[in-house]
């Protein structure tokens, strides 16, 4: 894991990293009486989890990536473990009290990634309870429709200080990512622009395509590349066309030919 500090220090200038850091700071330094929950949302591939990992290091936050099959007790166990405690054979109420007490004592923000899974079950009310009991900032991180999903839960929705949308990748983001995914390769502005367009402004696809450029340049011994030097295909995220079985296609052609002769 020795590359992690270099990676996250390098991506710190990305717009969505800065946006999440600013949001957490706002919630943490809010005036007395203001709500202490917030939502950071956007499509998959916009770098929300990368931003959350960086923010975890910056704020010593408790970062939990929620899984689809989790229920209340599992969520509380994971929070307790992340806070450095031993859950043992505790009941869900015991775990809740452990988590709330430790959060309040430490003041660590609680970042809940893949928070869409919370609203499919009553786990979201447990999260609200943790916020009420501890008073720490609670940031929900999820997909584009997360704010609409939260409208079902009025007591949660009404405790949001802000809703911040993750932004699509920019040319500036591409520039910050070049040294990470194509180190030592000078990528010309026209090729960076091509990468951004082919990636449909997804941070994840930008990373994949810069890695493809890096591989292309290394194989050919290039230290600099422009759009004219790129001969490959970029990863766009589109599913490949269905392949047709050549033997089956040949069989159909022969069968059609026989029917025509008959």
Phi, psi and omega per residue, in radians:
X1 nan 0.289 -3.073
X2 -1.200 -0.336 -3.125
X3 -1.429 -0.229 -3.045
X4 -1.056 -0.853 3.134
X5 -1.017 -0.730 3.124
X6 -1.088 -0.745 -3.108
X7 -1.088 -0.901 -3.038
X8 -1.327 -0.480 2.988
X9 -1.136 -0.621 -3.094
X10 -1.253 -0.620 -3.079
X11 -1.570 0.003 -3.111
X12 -0.910 -0.648 -3.130
X13 -1.274 -0.123 3.126
X14 -0.994 2.511 -3.033
X15 -1.026 -0.706 -3.074
X16 -1.329 -0.455 3.006
X17 -1.146 -0.831 3.138
X18 -1.097 -0.668 -3.118
X19 -1.128 -0.740 -3.137
X20 -1.225 -0.702 3.099
X21 -1.038 -0.754 -3.139
X22 -1.123 -0.712 -3.139
X23 -1.104 -0.845 -3.129
X24 -1.061 -0.728 3.138
X25 -1.089 -0.704 3.120
X26 -1.090 -0.765 -3.122
X27 -1.198 -0.680 -3.097
X28 -1.191 -0.587 -3.084
X29 -1.821 0.336 -3.097
X30 -1.082 2.690 3.100
X31 -1.214 2.698 -3.139
X32 -1.020 2.335 3.115
X33 1.682 -0.243 3.113
X34 -1.447 2.620 3.131
X35 -1.150 2.681 -3.028
X36 -2.043 0.398 3.054
X37 -1.997 2.697 3.114
X38 -2.693 2.855 -3.119
X39 -2.230 2.326 3.065
X40 -2.053 2.014 -2.944
X41 -2.373 2.785 3.112
X42 2.883 2.962 -3.117
X43 -1.103 2.758 3.049
X44 -1.056 2.453 3.109
X45 1.655 0.010 -3.114
X46 -1.544 0.082 3.067
X47 1.469 0.419 -3.106
X48 -1.186 -0.726 -3.126
X49 -1.209 -0.679 3.060
X50 -1.026 -0.747 3.093
X51 -1.091 -0.688 -3.125
X52 -1.151 -0.688 3.128
X53 -1.140 -0.740 3.111
X54 -1.117 -0.759 -3.135
X55 -1.120 -0.597 3.103
X56 -1.053 -0.771 3.110
X57 -1.170 -0.694 -3.088
X58 -1.194 -0.749 -3.034
X59 -1.825 0.088 -3.024
X60 0.946 0.687 -3.065
X61 -1.293 2.816 2.996
X62 -1.660 1.854 -3.041
X63 -1.838 2.104 -3.129
X64 -2.118 2.222 3.065
X65 -1.760 1.866 -2.993
X66 -1.342 2.437 3.137
X67 -1.820 2.700 -3.013
X68 -1.077 -0.583 -3.049
X69 -1.565 -0.015 -3.107
X70 -1.198 2.619 2.953
X71 -2.199 -3.066 -2.955
X72 -0.936 -0.834 -3.056
X73 -1.134 -0.697 3.125
X74 -1.115 -0.750 3.112
X75 -1.012 -0.844 -3.122
X76 -1.134 -0.669 3.083
X77 -1.050 -0.782 -3.118
X78 -1.134 -0.673 3.111
X79 -1.140 -0.773 -3.141
X80 -1.073 -0.763 3.128
X81 -1.117 -0.765 -3.140
X82 -1.095 -0.507 3.121
X83 -1.415 -0.014 3.072
X84 1.552 0.286 3.135
X85 -1.836 2.909 3.078
X86 -1.807 2.084 -3.105
X87 -1.277 -0.487 -3.121
X88 1.023 -2.512 3.127
X89 -1.811 0.665 -3.060
X90 -1.217 2.695 3.006
X91 -1.387 2.943 3.124
X92 -1.021 -0.781 3.083
X93 -1.065 -0.658 3.098
X94 -1.095 -0.771 3.135
X95 -1.110 -0.707 3.107
X96 -1.029 -0.823 -3.125
X97 -1.121 -0.707 3.094
X98 -1.031 -0.867 -3.085
X99 -1.122 -0.813 -3.105
X100 -1.089 -0.758 -3.131
X101 -1.121 -0.762 -3.110
X102 -1.225 -0.654 3.084
X103 -1.085 -0.808 -3.131
X104 -1.088 -0.708 -3.104
X105 -1.188 -0.718 -3.063
X106 -1.502 -0.487 -3.080
X107 1.265 0.237 -3.086
X108 -1.293 2.310 3.060
X109 -1.084 2.631 3.111
X110 -1.914 1.996 3.122
X111 -1.845 2.076 -3.108
X112 -1.949 1.788 -3.098
X113 -1.488 2.671 -3.058
X114 1.006 0.755 -3.043
X115 -1.208 -0.194 3.071
X116 -0.989 -0.538 3.141
X117 -1.173 -0.385 -3.131
X118 -1.207 -0.595 -3.017
X119 -1.456 -0.127 3.078
X120 -1.490 -0.043 -3.129
X121 -2.565 3.002 -3.125
X122 -1.345 0.179 3.093
X123 -1.014 -0.501 -3.104
X124 -1.103 -0.575 3.096
X125 -1.237 -0.558 3.068
X126 -1.146 -0.716 3.104
X127 -1.093 -0.763 3.085
X128 -1.043 -0.696 3.110
X129 -1.094 -0.689 3.088
X130 -1.091 -0.713 3.104
X131 -1.083 -0.828 -3.107
X132 -1.093 -0.684 -3.065
X133 -1.337 -0.525 -3.035
X134 -1.822 -0.550 -3.109
X135 1.359 0.088 -3.123
X136 -1.445 2.755 3.050
X137 -1.065 2.332 3.078
X138 -2.119 2.042 -3.102
X139 -1.953 2.108 3.068
X140 -1.626 2.272 -3.106
X141 -2.108 2.135 -3.070
X142 -2.810 -2.881 -3.036
X143 -1.379 3.103 -3.006
X144 -0.997 -0.627 -3.060
X145 -1.603 0.113 -3.118
X146 -0.981 -0.781 3.125
X147 -1.006 -0.687 3.125
X148 -1.184 -0.675 3.126
X149 -1.107 -0.593 -3.092
X150 -1.273 -0.263 3.139
X151 -1.074 -0.417 3.096
X152 -1.102 -0.476 -3.022
X153 -1.902 1.503 -3.014
X154 -1.016 -0.654 -3.091
X155 -1.255 -0.370 3.036
X156 -1.509 -0.854 -3.109
X157 -0.975 -0.668 -3.094
X158 -1.338 -0.108 3.140
X159 -1.817 0.247 3.121
X160 -1.484 2.212 3.041
X161 -1.361 -0.609 -3.120
X162 -2.832 2.789 3.026
X163 -2.115 2.081 -3.110
X164 -2.067 2.187 -3.125
X165 -1.574 2.284 3.017
X166 -1.152 2.450 -3.070
X167 -1.696 2.641 3.034
X168 -1.150 2.788 -3.116
X169 -1.064 2.592 3.091
X170 -2.063 2.991 3.064
X171 -1.073 -0.593 3.084
X172 -1.087 -0.712 3.092
X173 -1.086 -0.730 3.115
X174 -1.024 -0.762 3.137
X175 -1.061 -0.692 3.126
X176 -1.215 -0.464 -3.078
X177 -1.522 -0.340 -3.116
X178 -0.977 -0.842 -3.116
X179 -1.126 -0.353 -3.124
X180 -1.466 -0.836 -3.005
X181 -1.762 -0.223 3.042
X182 -2.425 1.038 -3.061
X183 -1.103 2.359 3.108
X184 1.408 0.000 3.131
X185 -1.874 2.184 3.080
X186 -1.498 1.999 -3.096
X187 -1.839 2.088 -3.056
X188 -1.165 2.703 -3.128
X189 -0.962 -0.652 -3.105
X190 -1.185 -0.568 3.106
X191 -1.313 -0.623 3.072
X192 -1.078 -0.735 3.114
X193 -1.106 -0.686 3.116
X194 -1.123 -0.717 3.109
X195 -1.073 -0.785 -3.116
X196 -1.072 -0.770 -3.119
X197 -1.204 -0.768 -3.134
X198 -1.137 -0.553 -3.118
X199 -1.433 -0.089 -3.112
X200 0.952 0.626 3.043
X201 1.078 0.468 3.029
X202 -1.612 2.205 3.122
X203 -1.005 -0.751 -3.108
X204 -1.093 -0.763 -3.120
X205 -1.265 -0.544 3.041
X206 -1.043 -0.778 3.128
X207 -1.055 -0.775 3.140
X208 -1.080 -0.785 -3.078
X209 -1.247 -0.586 3.046
X210 -1.164 -0.628 3.079
X211 -1.143 -0.630 3.080
X212 -1.124 -0.742 3.101
X213 -1.090 -0.746 3.123
X214 -1.032 -0.790 3.128
X215 -1.095 -0.774 3.129
X216 -1.036 -0.797 -3.109
X217 -1.173 -0.715 -3.124
X218 -1.135 -0.742 -3.130
X219 -1.083 -0.636 -3.080
X220 -1.677 0.039 3.103
X221 1.208 0.538 -3.102
X222 -1.666 2.503 3.068
X223 -1.868 -0.217 3.130
X224 -2.502 2.537 -3.134
X225 -2.467 2.446 3.020
X226 -2.070 3.125 3.121
X227 -1.036 -0.592 -3.124
X228 -1.184 -0.454 -3.123
X229 -1.426 -0.302 -3.059
X230 -1.458 2.080 -3.107
X231 -1.993 -0.034 -3.056
X232 -1.620 -2.929 3.097
X233 -1.960 2.418 3.109
X234 -1.518 2.720 3.060
X235 -1.454 2.056 -3.090
X236 -1.812 -0.218 -3.083
X237 1.620 -0.180 3.116
X238 -1.263 2.476 3.088
X239 -1.199 2.462 3.114
X240 -1.167 2.666 3.105
X241 -1.107 2.568 3.120
X242 -1.082 2.348 3.117
X243 -1.401 2.516 3.101
X244 -1.787 2.284 -3.137
X245 -1.180 2.004 -3.060
X246 -1.090 -0.677 3.141
X247 -1.143 -0.728 3.110
X248 -1.141 -0.684 3.121
X249 -1.134 -0.709 3.111
X250 -1.121 -0.706 3.124
X251 -1.093 -0.743 3.140
X252 -1.124 -0.689 3.128
X253 -1.096 -0.756 -3.140
X254 -1.149 -0.693 3.119
X255 -1.122 -0.699 3.119
X256 -1.122 -0.705 -3.136
X257 -1.114 -0.703 3.134
X258 -1.131 -0.718 -3.141
X259 -1.120 -0.653 3.139
X260 -1.169 -0.656 3.134
X261 -1.174 -0.713 -3.135
X262 -1.171 nan nan
